Amino acid sequence: MRTAVSPMLVRLADERATGVLVRDHGALYLADGQIVHAESPAAPGLDVLLTASGRLRPEHWADAVAQAGARNEVARFLVDSGQVAGGELEICHLGALFDAAFFALAPGSGPTRFRYGVAHWIGAVRPVPAQVVEREARRRGRLLDSLWPYPEMDTAPVERSPHTTELTVSPRQQALLNLADGVRTPAAIARKLGRPAFNTLIEVRRLAAAGLIQIRAEPAEPTEPTAISEIAEPPAMLDSALLRRLRDALEASL
């Protein structure tokens, strides 16, 4: 089972530190001890989630980064320019933050480092208490293990199991199965579909439990990340509903 515990993160939160915590599987950006952004190679970023849904054109994202990235105000630029509504950006950013944090907080063997004073170029959107992020990461780990307790499915290339063509699956699951070619990992599939990585892991483990998908027998080289312009499917609404509840809970605690 995944255990999302970072003693250093707890200490930094208590110190109300500002900077970036770098771990094996991602990075967490803090401001005054709260998490304001997260990144992981295993999770599509805010750019993918915004452009995949059609909320923002890829060239508009690139323009926002060019215009406001140097002063760490990309999020504010998108809202002030009217390209994305404030609440919409907040929900999408929370989705990207919790998605990446789940992987960033996974156990690793490398050193954990913190660089004080570092800010992310996206800028401030919605700070989240570190304990909320860790609690949500633990919840997600428990959910995955309850579906299919084999975490190796999360990082290995996956492929369709033989003799499953006659079984009925949902359209979302079918889209995933179509990309399970024995080369792509779940992270690569999530990026290709423009879905949150955690949502993809849920479907992968459900399909594995049903005998519809399996780890490739021999390792294969992962594919390159899909360009933003190739992504067409919107992010799953399940995470949006959850994140609205998390946002409401955060507001109630203020």
N, C-alpha and C positions, 0 to 999 in steps of 0.2 A: 504494500500500500504506500502511496506517496505520502510523505510527511512534510508539510510546508512549515518549517520552523527555521527562523534565522535569528539567533541570539544577537547578532550585530544589528539587525533591523530594529529589534526591540530597544537596544541601547540607544541607537540613533534617534528613534522616536522619543525616548525619554529626554534626550539632550536637545530636542527640537532642532536637529541638525538640518542643514541645507546642502545638497550635493547629489551625487549619483553613486548608488551601491551597485557594483558590478559583480555578478556571479557567473557560474558556468553557463547557464542557459538563458541569460538575459540581464537586464539592468532595470533598477528602480530609481526614479528621480524623486527626491524629497525636497520639500520647502517647509521650514519650521516644524520638522518632524513628521509631516504628513506626506503621503505619496501623491504626486501630481501627474506622474506619467510612468509608463512601463513599456519596455521593448523586449522582444525575444525573436530570434531567428525562426522559432517554431510557430509564431503567430502573425497573421497578416496585420499590418499597421493601420492607423487611422486613415491613411490615404486610400488603401485598398477598400476599406469598409465604406468610405464615403463615395468613392467613384464606382464601386461595384453596384451600389444601389441606384445609381443615376442621380443621386443628390448633388453631385459635383462632377464637372467634366475634368478629365485628367490635366488638361492644359490650364484650367483655372487653379487647380491645386499647385501646379508647378509655378504659376504666377504668384500665388500667395507666398510660397516659400522664397521666391526671388525677392519679393517686395518687403517681406516682414521677417524672414528667417534670421537675418543678422541681428535683429534687436529682440529676438525671442518672443514674437507676437503674432505668429501665424494664425492661431485660433482667433485672436481679437480681430485680425484683418478680415478673416472670412465672415465674421459676424457683422462687423462695421460696414463692410462692403455689400452686405445684403445677400451674399452667395449661399449662406447657410444660416438658418434660424438658431438663436442661442440655445434653446432647449434641445433642438435636434442635434446640434454639435455636442452638447453635454452628454446626451444619451449614447451617441456613437463613440465619444471619447471614453466614457466609462466602460463600454464594451471592449474597446481595444486595451484599456488599462487592466481590467480584470483578466482578460484573455492572456495577455503577455505575462502578467504577474504570476499566474498559475505555473507557467513554465520557469520563470525566473526564480521562483521559490522552491523548485524541485531540488532534491538532494543532488549534490555534485562533489567531485573529488578535487577540484581546483581551489585556489585561494579566493577568498571574498575580499574585495577591496572597496574602499570608499574614498571618493574625491570630493573634498569640501568645496562649496561655492559653485559647482557646475550646475547650469540650468539647461533645460531642453529648449530647442528652438520653436516648438509648438506653443509654449507659453502656458499661462495659467488657465485652467478650465474649471475643474471641480476637485479640490483637494479631498483625499480620502484617508481617514485614520489608518495607520499601519495595521492595527489589530483587526480592523474590518477586512482588509485585504488578505491577511493571513487566515482569518476565519473562513472567508469565502474560498480560498485555495484549498483548505482542508475539506470543506464541504464537497467541492468538485472532485477531489481525489476519492472520497468515500463513495460518491455517486458512480464514478467510473468503475471502481472495484466491485460495487454491487451488481453492475451489469455484466462484467466479464473480468475476473481478477488476474489478468495477464498484461501487465503494463508494457511488455515488449511490443505489443501491437501498436503502441503510440508512436514509435520512432522507426520501425522497420518498414521496408517496402512491402506493400500488401497487394494481393491479387484475388480475383474471384475464385471461390472453391469450384471444383468440377461438378457437373451434373446439377446445377442450380437454376438452369434457364427457365424451368416451368414454375418456379415459386414466385408469388406475388409480393412486390415490395412497393413502398411509397415512391412518388416521383423524386423526392429528395434523396432517398436511398438509391434509386436507380441511377441518378446523376453521379453519385459517388462510385457505385459499382462500375459505371462506364469508364471511370478513370483509374480503377484499381488494376493496373496493368503489370504488377510485379516490379515496377521501376519506381513509381511514385510512392513516397511516404504519406501518411495522413496530413502532415504539414504542407506538402506540395499539393495535395488534393484540395486542401482548404484554400490555399492561395489561388489555385486555378479556378475554383468555383466562387471565390470572393466571400467565403463564409468564415465566421470565427473558428479558430482552430479547435477550441474546446467542443463546440457543437459537432464538429467533424469527428472528434474522438468518441463522442457519445454514439454516433451512428456506426462508426467502425466497430466499437465493442458490441453494440447490439447485433450487427450483422455477423460478427464472429461467433457470438453466442448462438445465433440461429444457424450456424454452419454455412454461411454464404460468403464469407471472406476469410482469408488466411494470410499468414506471413509467407512471403516468397521463400522457397526452399533454400535458395542460394542468394547471398547479398548482391544487390545491383547498385550501380552508380545512380545517385539521385539526379532528377532533372533540374534544370535551372528554374528559378522562380519565374512565374508567368508575368508578362508585362501588364501594367494596369489596364491598358487599352483593350486587352483580350478578355477581361473579366466582365461577365454580364449578369450573373445571378445575384440578387440582393441578399444581405445577411439574414440569418434566421430571426424570426420575431420572438422566439422563446427567450433569448437573452435580453431583448429590448424590454419585455415585460418584467423580467427579473430585475433589470437595472433600474427601471422606474421605481420599483419597490425599494431598492437599495437607496436611490436618491431621496425618496420620500422619508425613509428612515434617518438618513443623514440630516435632512432638513429639520426633522422633529427633534433631533438631539442637540441642535444648535441653541 
